[in-house]
Structures are given as structure tokens and as C-alpha cells.
Amino acid sequence: MLAPMTSPAATALAVLEREIDVPGEGLDRLRLVATPFVPEVRLHLAEDAIVWWARMEAAAGHALPPPYWASAWAGGQALARHLLDHPELAAGRRVLDLAAGSGLVAIAAALAGAARVVANDIDPYAVAAVTVNARANRVAVAAMGEDLLDSDAPDADLLVAGDVFYDREMAGRMLPFLRRAVARGARVLVGDPGRGHLPRDLLDPVASYRVPTTEPAVDSPVRRVEVLRPRAGGPDPETGSGSAGGSNPMPDVADRP
Ligand SMILES: C[S@@+](CC[C@H](N)C(=O)[O-])C[C@H]1O[C@@H](n2cnc3c(N)ncnc32)[C@H](O)[C@@H]1O
């Protein structure tokens, strides 16, 4: 008899639900915690993501993607804070959180009153994490696992992306995608702590925050993190000319003290 088919995200969801139901006590456990800079949002995060990852790989018997979803990244925390402090940005809008990880930014958009929130991430564990974290915060967020970055800009009014410029390939695909969304009339906001592949000359800062760091392998307890939007009228990174920036009519706002 054939075994029933299960999707990677369904398998990951079953694993996370089991981990949440029977939490351990060591560094390799998940805990439901208030996000340091966004205490309105509680997330199932790893006590130590590296140790959790090692245990899960040993149990699975094969390599698993790094559990980015098990930490609240500085860029995502700033962006989530920004949406909650300026709910008019998301209220009543269709929001897409790209590379959503834990779903922190998506959940903040839902709490801010978004009409519909979709969280997208290619890691099936992140898709599962979005599901359990949305549930923990009693908000509706649809989680999806397709890779959208080479597609046309999706049907959303506001695109948000926290901490997505951490590697060359990702950055090289992300910015053109975001600019296609802007050209189509969507608003776009990214949150970034100055990662190496941030295309600083193609983005304009909207706000900046001092964010407590909780992610692995960061020594400083606090990082300055900017919320930025694609610069209107800058060169198109795909063609090197013209304007793919559109008007992206986001209001400027001051720093949070
Ligand atoms: C550093 S984490 C940021 C997570 C979250 N936005 C935050 O700020 O906490 C980057 C995320 O990008 C996801 N990712 C990588 N490539 C992707 C792609 N092509 N499409 C969607 N997500 C992707 C990873 O799986 C990971 O969850």
C-alpha cells in the first residue's frame, strides 16, 4: 500500500507542533517569548538556534536549512515595530511579507489591521513557524512556500521584507522583485541593520531604530536598524537605466526615541 503524500511544510508543521507540545528544558528547545523590540508579538523561538538545529539534523539524519525562523532578526524587529507604531501603513491593505522567517513582520501587519496578510518563505520550517506563531498571536496569516522572486510582482498593496540582504544571490534577486512591485503601484518597506549586500544607494531611509539583538553570532547587544524604501527614479538594477522606482508614496517618519 502506498503511504499518503505529505508536503514538506506539513511535515515541518507536525515537527514544530510536537516540539511546542513537549518542550525540553535545554538550549535546544523552543520557547514562546515576547519579541524584545516588539513585545506585542510572541514567537516560538529557539533558546539557541544553532543547538536546536544540530539536534533536529541529528534526528532527521540529513541536513536541514538553517533555522532562520527560530530567531527574531534585527531587520524584522525594526520593520514590525514600524508597522505597529504606524498602523496606517498596513491597516486595510493586502500585505505580503517576503522571506518571512518566523512571521514576525506579517503578524505585526495583521495586528495593525491589514485586510489580508500572506507570509512567504522557501523554508518549509519557516512556513510551519508562521502558522504556529500566527496561531499564538490569534491573527490570520496565510503562509506560502513558493519562491516568488523571479515572478512578476504579486497582488499586494504593501510588501515588507525584514533582513533580506544578507547574501549576494538573495540581494541580487530581491531588489529587482521589490522594484517591480513598486513599479506596479505597491508600497515597499525593508528593514536592515546594514548587512553586507544592502544596496544602500538604491534605497532611502524612512526611519531608524536601536534594536536589541537576539540573533545568533552577534556580539553587540543593540544594533541600529533602518527601515528603507526603494528610491524613486534610481537606475533599474536589472537594466542599469531608467526608473523602476515608481513613486512609492510612503510618508517620512521620525526616528523612534
Ligand atoms: C535572515 S531571515 C529573516 C527572517 C524574517 N524576515 C525576520 O526579519 O525575522 C531570511 C529568510 O529568508 C528566507 N529566504 C531565503 N531565500 C528566499 C526566497 N527566495 N524567497 C523567500 N524567502 C527566502 C530564509 O528561509 C529565511 O527565513
The ligand as an SDF file (V2000), in Angstrom:
LIG
                    3D

 27 29  0  0  0  0  0  0  0  0999 V2000
   17.5190   36.4140    7.9390 C   0  0  0  0  0  0  0  0  0  0  0  0
   15.9780   35.5910    7.7330 S   0  0  0  0  0  0  0  0  0  0  0  0
   14.8360   36.9120    8.0220 C   0  0  0  0  0  0  0  0  0  0  0  0
   13.5200   36.4270    8.5470 C   0  0  0  0  0  0  0  0  0  0  0  0
   12.4940   37.4980    8.9280 C   0  0  0  0  0  0  0  0  0  0  0  0
   12.1450   38.3300    7.7790 N   0  0  0  0  0  0  0  0  0  0  0  0
   12.9700   38.3510   10.0830 C   0  0  0  0  0  0  0  0  0  0  0  0
   13.3480   39.5120    9.8410 O   0  0  0  0  0  0  0  0  0  0  0  0
   12.9910   37.8670   11.2230 O   0  0  0  0  0  0  0  0  0  0  0  0
   15.8820   35.3820    5.9590 C   0  0  0  0  0  0  0  0  0  0  0  0
   14.7750   34.4480    5.4660 C   0  0  0  0  0  0  0  0  0  0  0  0
   14.7840   34.4590    4.0370 O   0  0  0  0  0  0  0  0  0  0  0  0
   14.2960   33.2130    3.6010 C   0  0  0  0  0  0  0  0  0  0  0  0
   14.5740   33.0910    2.1610 N   0  0  0  0  0  0  0  0  0  0  0  0
   15.7510   32.8430    1.5340 C   0  0  0  0  0  0  0  0  0  0  0  0
   15.5920   32.8440    0.1900 N   0  0  0  0  0  0  0  0  0  0  0  0
   14.2680   33.1130   -0.0410 C   0  0  0  0  0  0  0  0  0  0  0  0
   13.4680   33.2570   -1.2250 C   0  0  0  0  0  0  0  0  0  0  0  0
   13.9850   33.1290   -2.4350 N   0  0  0  0  0  0  0  0  0  0  0  0
   12.1520   33.5220   -1.0790 N   0  0  0  0  0  0  0  0  0  0  0  0
   11.5910   33.6450    0.1540 C   0  0  0  0  0  0  0  0  0  0  0  0
   12.3000   33.5230    1.3120 N   0  0  0  0  0  0  0  0  0  0  0  0
   13.6230   33.2600    1.2100 C   0  0  0  0  0  0  0  0  0  0  0  0
   15.0200   32.2480    4.5170 C   0  0  0  0  0  0  0  0  0  0  0  0
   14.4170   30.9570    4.5160 O   0  0  0  0  0  0  0  0  0  0  0  0
   14.9070   32.9750    5.8480 C   0  0  0  0  0  0  0  0  0  0  0  0
   13.7770   32.5680    6.5730 O   0  0  0  0  0  0  0  0  0  0  0  0
  1  2  1  0
  2  3  1  0
  2 10  1  0
  3  4  1  0
  4  5  1  0
  5  6  1  0
  5  7  1  0
  7  8  2  0
  7  9  1  0
 10 11  1  0
 11 12  1  0
 11 26  1  0
 12 13  1  0
 13 14  1  0
 13 24  1  0
 14 15  1  0
 14 23  1  0
 15 16  2  0
 16 17  1  0
 17 18  1  0
 17 23  2  0
 18 19  1  0
 18 20  2  0
 20 21  1  0
 21 22  2  0
 22 23  1  0
 24 25  1  0
 24 26  1  0
 26 27  1  0
M  CHG  2   2   1   9  -1
M  END
$$$$
